[in-house]
């Protein structure tokens, strides 16, 4: 009986340590801030960077069009185009193709 109790006593501490190690290893890989979550966040960040680049490009195009409408650099063609779109007008000799808005 004493040999068995002696063996259990010396195995108890290593088993508890192995349990803690397994617990922390599992959460290091699968936890909310673990390695798998880190990889998912990196993938999402890369996708968002691509989206940001596309939106910046679109913004530059829009800023270029808006700059043509400033008083200092008013482009008559741009003014004519915007007036026609806003007022829904056309010249008598023009062909108008109507499209549905999305």
N, C-alpha and C positions, 0 to 999 in steps of 0.2 A: 504494500500500500504506500509506503513512504517513497519508493522509487517512482511510482506513477505520479504522485503529487509533486515530487521533485522535477520530473520531466515536464509536466504541465506548467509549472511555475516558470521554467526557463523558456518555454515556447510562447507563453502569453505575451511578453513584451515584443518579440519579433513579429508575432501575428498582428498585434495592434499597430505596429509601425508599418507593416505591409498594407494594412487596411487604410491608414492615412495616406500612404504613398499612392495607392490605387485611386483613392478619392481625389486627390489633388491632380494626379495625372489625367484622370477623366475630365475634370473641369478645365485643365489647361488646354485640352484638345477640343472638347465639345461645349464648353461653357459660353455664357453670353459674351465674354470678352476673350474667348479662346482662339486657337489658331484657325479653326474653320470660319468663325465669325470674322476674323481679320481678313481672310482671303475673300470672303463675300463683300466686305466693305471696300477692299481694293478694287474688285471688279465693278462694283457700283460707282466708285469714284472715277474710274476710267471712263465709264459710260457717261457720267455727268460732265466730265471734262470735254468729251466730244460734243455733247449737247451745248455746253457753254460756248465752244468755238463756233458752232453753227449759229447760235444766237448773236454772237458778237459780229459775225460776218453780215448777218441780216441787218443788224443795227447800223453798221457802217454804210450799207446800201441806203437805208432809210435816211440816215443823216446826210448823205450826199444829195438825195432828192430834196430834202428839206432845205439844204443850203442853196439850192437853185431858186427857192421861193423867197429868199430874203430880199429886202429892198435894194441893198447894195449890188446884188448880183442877180437880179430878176431876169430869168430867161423867158422870153416871150412864148416860145414853144411850150415850155412847161406850164406857164400861166394859161395858155389856150387849152392845153390838155386837161388840166384840173378843172377849169371852168366848164368845159364840155361834160366832164364826168359828173360834176356836182349838179349842174343845171339841167343835165340830160338833153343837151342841144346838139344839133348837127347842121352843117351847111346844106343847101338844097341839092347840090350835085354830089353829095357823099352817100355812100352805102353804109348803113348802120347794121351791125350784127349784134343782136341782143343775147346776152348770156345770163343764165340764172346764177344768183349769188350762192355761195356755199355757206 
